[in-house]
Amino acid sequence: MGCYAWIERDGAVLLSRWRGMTLPDGRVARPGWTLVGGGIEPGETPEQAAVREVHEESGYAVRLTGVLTTDAWSGLDDLDPAGQTVWQAVRIVFTAEVVGGRLTVETDGSSDDVRWVPLEELETLPCLSLVDTAWRAAGGAGLPDQALGFGVVDDREVARLRELVDRARGGEGRTAPASGDAVTVVAVDGPSGSGKTVLARALARDLGAPLLHMDDLYPGWDGLAQASGLLAEQVLEPLSRGERAAYRRWDWHADGWAPEPVPVEVEPGGVLVVEGCGSSVGPAAEHAAVRVWVEAEDGLRMRRGIARDGETFRPHWERWAAQEQQVFDADRPRERADLVIDTTPDKPITPTSTDPSSPTNPTSP
């Protein structure tokens, strides 16, 4: 269990910078900004843990004023630190106010910086998902996708991807730009639960590029086959003509298209990262200068998905998997990929952080 505090003062929130961690197989959970707080210790109440952790990470004495929100997330991949089955962490976020102490960065802990961050500057920092969850619970706007933390990623593969993008922008890609104003499209494809989102977020953050999720284009749980055409028609073809692009976003809660189109904010000569199943198939394929295929062992992918979405979504996942097989078997995007990445861990995951509630996201589809 992790216990955290949302402490807001004069239009700013108190955040600490989590150090991140490196796994035995070389993958990393990148550093990121999160709420002050951490894991509960034996014999503590959640309230006591939150007060202690805030003091350790910030130097402040605080008074808790209420419970803001709770959430839960599953352990890295589907292994706990002992190599056993998936584990679940619960996080409680309290509201609090400073009553004493002075701002001090902790030493020999899981964080290496602490500061008051103006709310309007949150989107400029790489933040972990707990900041977004708490800010929305506090009535705020929440974070844009590009500001969210990455989860576990292989930085060696991200570096290889950046090299491929650089070569494509220099005219070496399959869709060599006709002019310096052409947009270079990177498609991160593969089956659900393979780790596409985590990889794409890391790449987009490194490149300063916008990130488009295919989840926004699927017209429901049976819409995989249609999405490639929608992506090409609404986004990729207009960009290839040097025009502005916008797409209709599927509202999963309303089970229909959202009323307002979403503009694609990409500069002339820039990079657009598109991630999701079907991003490099059908009519979208010809526009991708760099194609990446991300995969993982089938059972692991299913466990990741169920751990994230809940057992009630298993029928939807099974239904979606059947569509994936049909689309991928027909188009064979893996064979055309510039880079194939397998995110199945080589060995049991052992975090270097001792905090069992380290705020890393589970790997996402």
Phi, psi and omega in degrees: 000135176247142183234124188228170180225135170265109183241108184248135181209128176052043177076015179228156178240146180277120180232151172243155181260111178289137186292338189084184179201157178246134180266160183302333181272007176097348178286160182227153164256112188293152176300156179193163181273138182213178177288151174292136183151186180172199188284146177284145179255157180306134178090351181270153165273161176303322180296316179297320180297317181298314180298316181295313182296320178299318180295318181295322186271340185233342185086355182270144165268134184230159171245125179284138183244356179163177175259123181274309182195169173226156172205177181214152176212157183263157185298168181302129185052229178234030180234144173269178183302340179265005180082017180268200186285173183305145180235159186240132176248136177251135180238134177247129178248118176264156164270148184207164175226148181283132179238357180178178179084182177221154185296122183216133177281133180290156175243147179058035178237194182275354178239155181232009175197157176208140182197162170275122182249119175304139184302325182288350179259358183302321184290350178272352183252148171285107185249150174278160190299335182297329178296316178298314180301314183290319181297317178296319178296331179277003178095009182274179184283338186082171185263145171291159186302321185292348179267352185280153180295169194257338191078199184274127184218151176267105183295338176294320178289323177298320178296319177298322178295318179299323177296317178298320179295317179300318179295319180295320180290338177272005176099008182263357181281171181292335176246068183304128183299136179285338179208170179292349180270354182291144178272132177269120183260128175249122180254122178251104189245172178139171183288162181298144178082007183273342179109021182296316185296316180299313180297314183295322178297316180297316180295313181299320179296315180297324184270349186066035186252151174290154182236125179249129180261131176297336176307330181283347185250344178291125175278068179092183186291346179250020189255014183301314185297333182277339192294323181299318178294321178295319178298313181295313186293316188270334188239301192288318180293314175302318179296322180294337178267003181079019181260163173287150182234150175208152182227157174277133183259132177282125178268105185292331179285320180274349181059048179189176181284136175293149186290329185259133176291153180256116180288147176263109186269086178230134182283152173305133182080005182272192181239139172240124177261125178243125180235144175140161179301127177090008182287345180235028179242168174056218184293343179283335188300319186292344181267350184276116177284330178229128181242128181238136177245125181244130183219168176201167180303139189303313181297322179295318180298318179295318180295322176300314182295316181291323178297325181280314189263339182103154184298332181296341181269002181303315179300323178293319179297317180295321178296318180293320181300323178295321177293319178303312182299319180295313182293314184289325178295324182284323187260333178054055182292334180300322183291339181260001185290144174282335181210131176248127183235126177255119183264010175294125182299145178281336184205169179304144182277126177233099180299144176279343176278144179270357180276112183292350178250024177310128194279059176265141180283146168296153179298136186251159175295000000 
